[in-house]
Amino acid sequence: MKRKGILIIGFVLALAFPLHARLGGSGIVSLGMGDGVRAIGMGGAFTAYGEGVEAGFWNPAGIAGVKQVSILTAHAMSYVGTSVENISFALPMNNSALGMDIHAFLSGPIEITTVNRQEGINQYYSANDFVIGFMYGKQMTNKFWAGTNVKAVYSTIDQVSALGFAIDIGGKYYTGIKGLNFGFAIQNFGPDERYTGQAIEWYTSKDTLQDEDVQIEAVTQAFPLPLSFQGGLSFTAIKNDNFELNLALDYIHPIDQFTKKSSLSDSTGSINWNGNDMGKRDEYYYFLKDVNAGIEMKFMNRFFLRLGHTEKNDRLFTAGLGIDMGKYRIDYSFEYHKYLNGIHRLGIVLGQ
């Protein structure tokens, strides 16, 4: 069984290395915005720490820890009138669990404008993303869990749409040493997608060289999904009857967000330090852009305070609160954004 675990870890790491070759951009970026509320309050540092129904989006291995039927529902008030909706559930089985995760990014109505009517023409369209994932997690041993999430991904922009699929793969390793855990996950691994639809279809006009109109469809450029590799660790620093402090740290490598090199890099990408401390500080700063860090404090086994830091998607600091009501838990989180308004999220977890 240990050998199987090593093989799985090796396979995941082998998939992660080609990500460097695909750095650039991606489509359906809402896949990288995150689900739920608790993890967001911790800066998204949930690869090793997450467990239960709310872990499915971040690392599907985490749902193997579900002890009873659990349901998560969350709502986010996002940028400029957009919203993110999420509902997930998990069903425990024998040392394993099945689950489903539904994610929707909704733009709301967007008024159409023209060159001559910049104020709008009283007609509207929308741009929405929908993801349905089927999750499975299993406790391979008492220390190693593995899981997968197979997702159907559907995106619409006015009269065009794209349909595809993606797979998440993850694992968790429990060391048994004072809550020290390790986790890894690959998210959104799948084929490129392409938009098709009525807006890019038309008919040619009949002329002397053709007897009837001919339908033409433009071929849009294919785009990759926001593939990402994540590895993390979590640690229980303090735990007693009235207080618990947990720390989490994730290293993330998304293909759609550059990690800038130091200004001292040469054409090969190697660093020429020459004793220049500024170059070292630059490189350190850009490394931090690939790290999510979070803490969760639990008071009297009921109240939660969460803090986090992430620069993914141009965010900075995050924070969250939670209250355990016994049969359910209510969570709130806030994300500070560098350029846009902050995002507020509210969620409920039933049957924790």
N, C-alpha and C positions, 0 to 999 in steps of 0.2 A: 504493500500500500504506500510506503514511503517513496518507493521507486516511481509509482504512478504520479505522486504529487510532484516529484522533481521533474518528470517529463512534462507535466502540464505547465509548470512554471517556465521551463525552458522554451516551450512552444509559444507561450505568451510573449516572452522577451524577444524571441526571434521575430515575431510579428511587429514588435515595437520599433526595431532598428530602421526599417524602411521608411518610417514616418519622415525622416530628415529629407528624403528625396521628394516628398510631396508638399513641402512647405509652400504656402501661398494663400489661396482662398478656398472657400467652400460655399455651398448653398444650404438652405434650411438651417440657418444659424441658431434658431430657437432651440434646436436639439442640445445646444451647449449652455442654455440659460439655467438649467437645473430644475428639479422638481421638489415638491414638499416645502417645508418651512424650517424644520429643525436644522438640517444640514446647511441651509443658506445662512442662518444665524451664526454658524461656525465657519464661515468663509468657504464652504464647500469642501472642507477637509473631512471627508466621510468615507473614504475608500477602505480604511482599516477600522474605523470607529463604528460605522453604521451597522445596525442589526435590526431585523424585523421588516415589516412592510415598507417602511420609509427608506430602507437601504436599497431597494430594488433598482432604482434609477442609477445610483452611484456605483454600486457593486452588487450584482445579482446573487453573489454567494451569501450575502447578508440575510436574505429571506429564509435561509435554512434555520435560522434561530427563532422563527415564529412559533409560539407556544399555543396559540388559539386563533380562530378566525379573526383577522384584523382588516380594518378598512381605513384608508387615509383619503381625506378630501382637502384640497387647498385652493386658494384663490389669490392671485397676485395682481395688484394694480400697477401696470408697467408704464413704459414711456408713452407720452403723447396720446393717451386714451386707449392704448392697447392693453390686453390682459392675458394672463396665463392661467389656465384651468388645469387641474390635475385630480384624478381619482385613481386609487390603487386598492387592491385587496390581495390577501394571501391566505392560503389554506394549508395548515400543517398536516404532514403525513408522517410516516415512519422515518425519523431522522432526516426528513426532507420537507420541502414545501413547494406548492404551486402558486402562481400569482398572475395578476394582470395589472398593467399600468397604462392608463390613458392620459395623454398629454395633448393640450390644445393651446396654440398661440393664436389669438383673435385680434385682428386689427380694428374691428368696428367699421362703420361706414366711412369711406374716404371720398370726398367730393372731387369729381373730375373737373379739371381746368383746361383751358386752351390758351393759345398765344393771345388771342383777342379778348378773352374773358378770364382774366387771372383770378377774379373773385369766385369763379365756379359757374357751372351750367345747370345746377340743380339735378345732376345725375351722380350716382355713387357706385363705387366698387369696393371690394374688400380683398385683403391678402391674409390667408389663414394657413396654419400648419396643423396637421393632426397626426398623432403617433399612437399606435396600439401595440403594446408589447406583451408577450407571453413569457413568463419567468419561471425558472426552475432552479432551486438551490438544494444542495445535499451535503450533509455532514459526512465526508468521506472517512474521516477518523475523528477522534475526540479533539484533535488539534487543527485539522485541515478541512476547510469547507470550500466547495466549488459551486459555481452557478452560471447560468446563461440567460439571456433575454433576447428573444427573436422578435423583431419589430417590423410592422408595416408602417411606412412613412408616406404621407400624402400632403402635398402642398398645392395651394391654389393662389393665383394672382389674377383677379378679374376673370377673363375667359380662357386662361391657360392653366394647366395643372401638370404635376409630376407625381408619379407613383413608383415606389420602390420598396426595398427592405434593407434592414441592417441587423447586425448581431452584436450584442455585448457579451464579453466573457470576463469572468472575475474569479478571484480566489482570496481566501483569508487564512492566516495561520496564527493560532493562539499559542504563545510560548508557555503560558502557565506561570510566567514570572510577573507578579504584581500588575496584572492587567496590560502587559506589553503585547500588542498584536501588530501583525503586518498584513497588508492587503495590496492587491494589484487588480487593475481592470483595463480592458480595452473597450472603448465605446464607439458605436456607429461604424463598425466595420462592414462594408457592403459595396456594391457596384455603384458607379456614377449614375446620376439621374438626368433626365432631360425633360423640358417643358414642351407640351403639345396642347393643341386646342383650337377653338374657333377663331381666336384673335390672330392666329398666324396662318389661317387658311383663306383662300380666295379663288375666284375663277377668272381665267383670261377671257377677253372679249373675242367674239367671232370675227374673222376677217377672211380675206380671199384665200388664205392658205389653210384654213381649218373650218370644218363644217359645224362644229359645236363648241361650246365653252369647255375648257379643260380645268379641272380642279388642281390647284397647286397648294402645297403646304411647305412653309419654310422649316428648315431643320435647325433647331436651336443648338447652341453649344452645350455639351454635357458638362456637368459639374459634380465634384465629389461631395460627399457628406462630411460633416466636421469630425473626422476621425481623431481620436484622442487616446493617449496612453497615460495611465495614472498609477502611481505607486505611493503607498503611505504607511504610516505607523501611528499607533495611538498608545497612550500610557495613562494609567490611573495613578496620579501623584499622591492624592489624599483620599482616604475612605474611612468614615466612621459612622456612627448612628445618626448624626445630625448634619454631616457635610461630606460632599464628595467632589473632587476636582479631577477632571479628565482633560488631557491634552492630546491634540491630533495635528498631524503634519502630512501634507500630500505634495508630491512633486508631480506636476502635470505637463504634458507635452502635446498640445493641440496643433493640428496641421494648419489651421486658419489664422494663427496669431504668431507673428514673428518674435523670435528672441534676438534682439539686436546685439551685434558684436561690439567689442570695445573699439574706440577710435584708433587704437594702436594695432589692430589686426592687420596683417599683411594680406596679399592677394590669395594666399592659400588658406586663410582663416586662422593661421597660427598667431599667437600673441607674442609681440616683441616688447617685453616690459621695459627694458632700459632703465630700471629703477624708478619708473614713473608711477607714483602712488595713485594719481588720478585715473590712470588706465585700470588699475586694480579695483578702484571704487566703482568705475563704470561697469566693469564686468560683473562685480558682485551685485550691483543694482539690477542688471538685466537678468541675472539668475533668480533674484527674488520675484521677478514677474512670473516665474513658473512655479511658484510655491503657494499653496493654500495653507493657512494656519488657523487653528481654532481651539477654543477652550469651552467646556461646559461645566458649570457649577450647579450642584444640586443641594438644596437646603431642606432639611427635615423630611427627606424622601417625597417632597411634593412640589417645591418651587424650583424653577430653572432659570439661570442667567447664562446667556451665550454671547461670546465675542469672537470675531474672526477678522482675517485680513486676506484679500485676494486682489490681484490686478487683472485677472481674466475678464474679458469684455469691458475693460476700462473701469472696473469697480475698484474700490479701495477698502474701506472698513465696513463690516457688517455687525449686526447685533440682534439678539433675540431674547424672548421671554417664553416661559411655559409654566403651566400649572396642571398637575396631575389630579384629576377628580376621581380616581379609582378605576372606573370602567372606561373612561376616556381621558384624553389629554388635549388641552387647547394650547396652540403655539402661535407666536407672532414673531416676525423678523423684519428687519429693515436693511436695505443695501444702499450705501452711498455710492453715487456715480460721479465720475470726474466731470462730465460734460452735460448730462441730462438730469432730470429730476430723479430723486431716489425712488426705490421700489418698496412698497409695503406688501407683506404677505400674511395671510391668516389661514390657519389650518386646524383640523381636528383629526385625531387618531382614535379609533374605536377598537377595543379589544387588544390592548397593547401586548 
